Amino acid sequence: MPLALALMTAIVYGASDFLGGLAGRRTAIFGVVIWAQVTGMLALAFVLPMLGGHAVASDLWWGALCGIGGVAAIGMLYRGLAIGTMGIVSPISAVLGASIPLIYGVVLRAERPTWLAYSGIAAALAAVICVGGGPGSSRSRGWPPGIVEGLLAGVGFGAYFILLAQTRTAAGLIPLLAARVASVILLVAAGLAFGGPRNLRVTRATVVLVAGCGVLDITANVLYVIAVHTGPLALVAVLSSLYPAATVALAAIVLHERLRPLQWAGVALALGGAAAIAGGS
């Protein structure tokens, strides 16, 4: 059951990221992130009374920390998806999001992954190098657009997975609501401080995309919370990090994205690395 939920989480996350990245190409990223978070918060608040749960102060604090780290990661990811190639940025964020919880488990929880998991980490590192050979790499210095954002998003997602797992099972989805409240407050305050009300807007043409992104994202988070409270953190986190498969597929079908052979190799290594980490955890 936890493994099936984790895989469902990955699919829903991937679809949400695709919509967020697509909206980010048509309107300001800040507005996309804010209203996606607000939509998800309202959807969760609507169903939460039906799901129950009893949270203590520590659950709320862990949830708030998740919200701060998670919204930073999502902001970086959506920006990366908007300015770069989705089929590259998404896998890069995934390999770090998968590796960090595994490393956390090894170092602080004394978990002992198999050689397969370690080979997955090696594949993930090789993927970062391969995707760096993307469009423009031979004409300009540095990595293609969106790579740095993908790396930062991966670090944020890895931290998010770890922090959310610290909440108690009895708390149910209440910590997730605390995370959304914290992220919305932070986003609105930052938006008003650094750009005024215009930072809080999205275009009419992207309203449906942003709303769909927010609902799918909170659905994926709900699935993840259920899975991580019924299965091992390392395994659930890395399986959830397979979300690029859905993003890449949607980008190829809808946007007709094309990658160079070396970049395809990087994508394959990234997805294969995440799968190997999951299989060896």
TIFIFI-926924 format. One record per residue (C-alpha): y, z, x; chain. Coordinates in Angstrom, 2 decimals, m for minus. Layout:
<atoms>
+---------+---------+---------+-------+
!      c2 !      c3 !      c1 ! kette !
+---------+---------+---------+-------+
!       Y !       Z !       X !     A !
...
+---------+---------+---------+-------+
</atoms>
This chain:
<atoms>
+---------+---------+---------+-------+
!      c2 !      c3 !      c1 ! kette !
+---------+---------+---------+-------+
!    0.00 !    0.00 !    0.00 !     A !
!    2.65 !    0.88 !    2.67 !     A !
!    1.89 !   m2.34 !    4.57 !     A !
!    2.25 !   m4.48 !    1.45 !     A !
!    5.54 !   m2.77 !    0.63 !     A !
!    6.76 !   m3.32 !    4.19 !     A !
!    5.99 !   m7.03 !    3.98 !     A !
!    7.74 !   m7.25 !    0.61 !     A !
!   10.68 !   m5.47 !    2.24 !     A !
!   10.82 !   m8.15 !    4.93 !     A !
!   10.85 !  m10.99 !    2.39 !     A !
!   13.60 !   m9.43 !    0.27 !     A !
!   15.67 !   m8.51 !    3.35 !     A !
!   15.39 !  m12.09 !    4.58 !     A !
!   16.58 !  m13.54 !    1.28 !     A !
!   19.47 !  m11.07 !    1.16 !     A !
!   20.54 !  m11.93 !    4.70 !     A !
!   20.48 !  m15.63 !    3.90 !     A !
!   22.79 !  m15.13 !    0.92 !     A !
!   25.08 !  m12.87 !    2.96 !     A !
!   25.30 !  m15.36 !    5.81 !     A !
!   25.91 !  m18.23 !    3.38 !     A !
!   28.70 !  m16.30 !    1.65 !     A !
!   30.17 !  m15.47 !    5.05 !     A !
!   30.62 !  m19.16 !    5.74 !     A !
!   32.78 !  m19.52 !    2.63 !     A !
!   34.89 !  m16.36 !    2.62 !     A !
!   35.87 !  m13.41 !    4.83 !     A !
!   32.91 !  m11.47 !    6.26 !     A !
!   34.57 !   m8.12 !    5.61 !     A !
!   34.82 !   m8.84 !    1.90 !     A !
!   31.21 !  m10.00 !    1.76 !     A !
!   29.94 !   m6.79 !    3.38 !     A !
!   32.11 !   m4.51 !    1.24 !     A !
!   31.21 !   m6.03 !   m2.12 !     A !
!   27.55 !   m6.44 !   m1.25 !     A !
!   27.48 !   m2.73 !   m0.44 !     A !
!   29.36 !   m1.85 !   m3.66 !     A !
!   27.01 !   m3.98 !   m5.76 !     A !
!   23.97 !   m2.35 !   m4.19 !     A !
!   25.45 !    1.13 !   m4.66 !     A !
!   26.12 !    0.53 !   m8.36 !     A !
!   22.64 !   m0.92 !   m8.91 !     A !
!   21.03 !    2.09 !   m7.22 !     A !
!   23.20 !    4.58 !   m9.11 !     A !
!   22.09 !    2.93 !  m12.38 !     A !
!   18.34 !    3.32 !  m11.72 !     A !
!   18.40 !    6.57 !   m9.73 !     A !
!   18.31 !    8.93 !  m12.77 !     A !
!   15.05 !    7.28 !  m13.83 !     A !
!   13.43 !    7.82 !  m10.42 !     A !
!   14.17 !   11.49 !   m9.79 !     A !
!   14.18 !   13.30 !   m6.46 !     A !
!   15.57 !   16.53 !   m5.03 !     A !
!   17.77 !   16.32 !   m1.94 !     A !
!   18.98 !   19.07 !    0.35 !     A !
!   22.01 !   18.93 !    2.64 !     A !
!   20.05 !   17.50 !    5.58 !     A !
!   18.85 !   14.58 !    3.45 !     A !
!   22.42 !   13.73 !    2.54 !     A !
!   23.61 !   13.94 !    6.15 !     A !
!   20.80 !   11.71 !    7.38 !     A !
!   21.59 !    9.32 !    4.56 !     A !
!   25.29 !    9.24 !    5.45 !     A !
!   24.47 !    8.52 !    9.10 !     A !
!   22.20 !    5.72 !    7.95 !     A !
!   25.03 !    4.28 !    5.92 !     A !
!   27.41 !    4.22 !    8.86 !     A !
!   24.90 !    2.66 !   11.24 !     A !
!   23.48 !    0.30 !    8.65 !     A !
!   26.79 !   m1.16 !    7.53 !     A !
!   27.79 !   m1.82 !   11.14 !     A !
!   24.49 !   m3.65 !   11.66 !     A !
!   24.86 !   m5.67 !    8.46 !     A !
!   28.43 !   m6.60 !    9.33 !     A !
!   27.33 !   m7.88 !   12.74 !     A !
!   24.38 !   m9.75 !   11.25 !     A !
!   26.38 !  m11.47 !    8.51 !     A !
!   29.02 !  m12.50 !   11.03 !     A !
!   26.32 !  m13.82 !   13.35 !     A !
!   24.68 !  m15.75 !   10.51 !     A !
!   28.05 !  m17.15 !    9.47 !     A !
!   29.18 !  m18.39 !   12.92 !     A !
!   25.81 !  m19.19 !   14.47 !     A !
!   22.46 !  m20.75 !   13.62 !     A !
!   20.60 !  m18.60 !   11.11 !     A !
!   17.23 !  m19.58 !   12.55 !     A !
!   18.23 !  m18.02 !   15.86 !     A !
!   20.44 !  m15.06 !   14.98 !     A !
!   18.05 !  m13.54 !   12.45 !     A !
!   14.97 !  m13.39 !   14.75 !     A !
!   17.06 !  m11.90 !   17.54 !     A !
!   18.17 !   m9.04 !   15.32 !     A !
!   14.59 !   m8.57 !   14.17 !     A !
!   12.97 !   m8.15 !   17.57 !     A !
!   15.35 !   m5.35 !   18.51 !     A !
!   15.03 !   m3.79 !   15.06 !     A !
!   11.26 !   m3.78 !   15.57 !     A !
!   11.22 !   m2.61 !   19.18 !     A !
!   13.60 !    0.35 !   18.98 !     A !
!   11.56 !    2.38 !   16.42 !     A !
!    8.46 !    1.68 !   18.51 !     A !
!   10.14 !    2.94 !   21.68 !     A !
!   11.39 !    5.97 !   19.75 !     A !
!    7.86 !    6.74 !   18.63 !     A !
!    6.49 !    6.43 !   22.17 !     A !
!    9.15 !    8.53 !   23.86 !     A !
!    9.91 !   11.22 !   21.28 !     A !
!    6.83 !   11.29 !   19.08 !     A !
!    4.25 !   10.74 !   21.80 !     A !
!    2.77 !    7.79 !   19.92 !     A !
!    0.56 !    5.52 !   22.02 !     A !
!    0.74 !    1.84 !   21.03 !     A !
!   m1.91 !   m0.58 !   22.23 !     A !
!   m1.49 !   m3.33 !   24.79 !     A !
!   m0.86 !   m5.71 !   21.88 !     A !
!    2.31 !   m3.85 !   20.94 !     A !
!    3.56 !   m3.91 !   24.52 !     A !
!    2.87 !   m7.64 !   24.71 !     A !
!    4.98 !   m8.01 !   21.57 !     A !
!    7.93 !   m6.33 !   23.28 !     A !
!    7.54 !   m8.71 !   26.24 !     A !
!    7.50 !  m11.67 !   23.84 !     A !
!   10.63 !  m10.33 !   22.16 !     A !
!   12.51 !  m10.19 !   25.46 !     A !
!   11.38 !  m13.72 !   26.30 !     A !
!   12.63 !  m14.85 !   22.88 !     A !
!   16.14 !  m13.64 !   23.70 !     A !
!   16.15 !  m15.84 !   26.81 !     A !
!   14.76 !  m18.89 !   24.99 !     A !
!   17.23 !  m18.86 !   22.15 !     A !
!   20.03 !  m18.69 !   24.71 !     A !
!   19.29 !  m22.34 !   25.46 !     A !
!   20.75 !  m23.39 !   22.13 !     A !
!   23.51 !  m25.83 !   21.23 !     A !
!   26.48 !  m25.61 !   23.54 !     A !
!   24.74 !  m23.57 !   26.22 !     A !
!   24.93 !  m26.41 !   28.72 !     A !
!   28.57 !  m27.15 !   27.90 !     A !
!   30.03 !  m23.68 !   27.89 !     A !
!   29.49 !  m20.34 !   29.52 !     A !
!   27.53 !  m17.63 !   27.76 !     A !
!   25.18 !  m17.66 !   24.79 !     A !
!   25.58 !  m19.77 !   21.64 !     A !
!   27.75 !  m18.33 !   18.82 !     A !
!   26.18 !  m15.45 !   16.92 !     A !
!   23.75 !  m14.25 !   19.61 !     A !
!   25.77 !  m11.18 !   20.64 !     A !
!   26.24 !  m10.27 !   16.98 !     A !
!   22.49 !  m10.64 !   16.45 !     A !
!   21.75 !   m8.31 !   19.36 !     A !
!   24.19 !   m5.67 !   18.11 !     A !
!   22.76 !   m5.97 !   14.59 !     A !
!   19.25 !   m5.41 !   15.97 !     A !
!   20.32 !   m2.19 !   17.68 !     A !
!   21.92 !   m1.02 !   14.45 !     A !
!   18.85 !   m1.84 !   12.36 !     A !
!   16.57 !   m0.04 !   14.79 !     A !
!   18.73 !    3.07 !   14.51 !     A !
!   18.85 !    2.68 !   10.72 !     A !
!   15.07 !    2.60 !   10.42 !     A !
!   14.76 !    5.74 !   12.53 !     A !
!   17.49 !    7.70 !   10.75 !     A !
!   16.26 !    6.89 !    7.25 !     A !
!   12.77 !    8.06 !    8.17 !     A !
!   14.15 !   11.56 !    8.88 !     A !
!   14.79 !   12.21 !    5.19 !     A !
!   12.25 !   14.17 !    3.15 !     A !
!    9.86 !   12.45 !    0.78 !     A !
!   10.90 !   14.85 !   m1.99 !     A !
!   14.46 !   13.55 !   m1.75 !     A !
!   13.37 !   10.23 !   m3.19 !     A !
!   16.12 !    7.63 !   m3.10 !     A !
!   19.04 !   10.07 !   m3.11 !     A !
!   19.61 !    9.71 !    0.68 !     A !
!   19.84 !    5.97 !    0.13 !     A !
!   22.65 !    6.50 !   m2.38 !     A !
!   24.37 !    8.81 !    0.12 !     A !
!   24.09 !    6.02 !    2.69 !     A !
!   25.75 !    3.54 !    0.34 !     A !
!   28.54 !    5.91 !   m0.62 !     A !
!   29.29 !    6.61 !    3.05 !     A !
!   29.24 !    2.93 !    3.97 !     A !
!   31.53 !    1.93 !    1.07 !     A !
!   34.06 !    4.67 !    1.90 !     A !
!   34.04 !    3.65 !    5.57 !     A !
!   34.42 !   m0.04 !    4.76 !     A !
!   37.23 !    0.39 !    2.27 !     A !
!   39.14 !    2.71 !    4.62 !     A !
!   38.70 !    0.32 !    7.56 !     A !
!   39.62 !   m2.69 !    5.44 !     A !
!   42.83 !   m1.13 !    4.19 !     A !
!   43.75 !    0.21 !    7.63 !     A !
!   43.23 !   m3.01 !    9.56 !     A !
!   44.21 !   m5.73 !    7.15 !     A !
!   45.30 !   m4.36 !    3.81 !     A !
!   43.99 !   m5.36 !    0.35 !     A !
!   43.26 !   m8.94 !    1.44 !     A !
!   40.31 !   m7.58 !    3.44 !     A !
!   38.72 !   m6.42 !    0.19 !     A !
!   38.64 !   m9.85 !   m1.44 !     A !
!   36.07 !  m12.57 !   m1.78 !     A !
!   36.54 !  m16.02 !   m3.27 !     A !
!   35.36 !  m16.73 !   m6.80 !     A !
!   32.91 !  m19.31 !   m5.49 !     A !
!   31.04 !  m16.61 !   m3.54 !     A !
!   30.89 !  m13.85 !   m6.17 !     A !
!   27.34 !  m14.73 !   m7.25 !     A !
!   26.16 !  m15.02 !   m3.64 !     A !
!   27.66 !  m11.65 !   m2.72 !     A !
!   26.26 !   m9.92 !   m5.82 !     A !
!   22.81 !  m11.39 !   m5.21 !     A !
!   23.00 !  m10.31 !   m1.58 !     A !
!   23.85 !   m6.73 !   m2.57 !     A !
!   21.12 !   m6.41 !   m5.20 !     A !
!   18.45 !   m7.86 !   m2.91 !     A !
!   19.55 !   m5.67 !   m0.01 !     A !
!   19.34 !   m2.43 !   m1.98 !     A !
!   15.98 !   m3.52 !   m3.42 !     A !
!   14.67 !   m4.03 !    0.11 !     A !
!   15.99 !   m0.61 !    1.11 !     A !
!   14.23 !    1.02 !   m1.82 !     A !
!   10.96 !   m0.66 !   m0.85 !     A !
!   11.43 !    0.48 !    2.75 !     A !
!   12.03 !    4.12 !    1.79 !     A !
!    8.87 !    4.17 !   m0.33 !     A !
!    6.86 !    2.52 !    2.43 !     A !
!    8.10 !    4.74 !    5.28 !     A !
!    7.32 !    7.89 !    3.30 !     A !
!    3.73 !    6.76 !    2.75 !     A !
!    2.98 !    5.11 !    6.11 !     A !
!    3.75 !    5.42 !    9.85 !     A !
!    7.34 !    4.75 !   10.92 !     A !
!    6.55 !    2.35 !   13.77 !     A !
!    4.27 !    0.17 !   11.67 !     A !
!    6.47 !    0.08 !    8.57 !     A !
!    9.65 !   m0.53 !   10.57 !     A !
!    8.30 !   m3.45 !   12.54 !     A !
!    6.67 !   m5.11 !    9.55 !     A !
!    9.96 !   m4.78 !    7.71 !     A !
!   11.58 !   m6.48 !   10.70 !     A !
!    9.73 !   m9.72 !    9.97 !     A !
!   12.57 !  m10.64 !    7.60 !     A !
!   13.70 !  m13.63 !    9.74 !     A !
!   10.74 !  m15.62 !    8.46 !     A !
!   12.37 !  m15.74 !    5.03 !     A !
!   15.85 !  m16.36 !    6.44 !     A !
!   14.67 !  m19.16 !    8.73 !     A !
!   12.69 !  m20.79 !    5.91 !     A !
!   15.64 !  m20.70 !    3.52 !     A !
!   18.03 !  m22.01 !    6.21 !     A !
!   15.68 !  m24.90 !    6.95 !     A !
!   15.21 !  m25.76 !    3.26 !     A !
!   18.76 !  m25.25 !    1.99 !     A !
!   20.91 !  m25.92 !    5.06 !     A !
!   18.57 !  m28.31 !    6.89 !     A !
!   19.09 !  m26.43 !   10.15 !     A !
!   17.52 !  m28.02 !   13.21 !     A !
!   16.70 !  m26.25 !   16.45 !     A !
!   15.92 !  m27.50 !   19.94 !     A !
!   12.30 !  m27.21 !   21.14 !     A !
!   13.20 !  m24.29 !   23.42 !     A !
!   14.87 !  m22.54 !   20.51 !     A !
!   11.83 !  m23.09 !   18.29 !     A !
!    9.80 !  m21.50 !   21.07 !     A !
!   12.21 !  m18.55 !   21.01 !     A !
!   11.90 !  m18.19 !   17.24 !     A !
!    8.11 !  m18.33 !   17.49 !     A !
!    8.13 !  m15.71 !   20.25 !     A !
!   10.44 !  m13.49 !   18.22 !     A !
!    8.32 !  m13.65 !   15.08 !     A !
!    5.08 !  m13.45 !   17.05 !     A !
!    6.45 !  m10.52 !   19.04 !     A !
!    7.35 !   m8.61 !   15.87 !     A !
!    3.88 !   m9.31 !   14.46 !     A !
!    2.20 !   m8.18 !   17.70 !     A !
!    4.24 !   m4.97 !   17.70 !     A !
!    3.12 !   m4.34 !   14.12 !     A !
!   m0.51 !   m5.12 !   14.90 !     A !
!   m0.55 !   m2.89 !   17.94 !     A !
!    1.29 !    0.09 !   16.54 !     A !
+---------+---------+---------+-------+
</atoms>
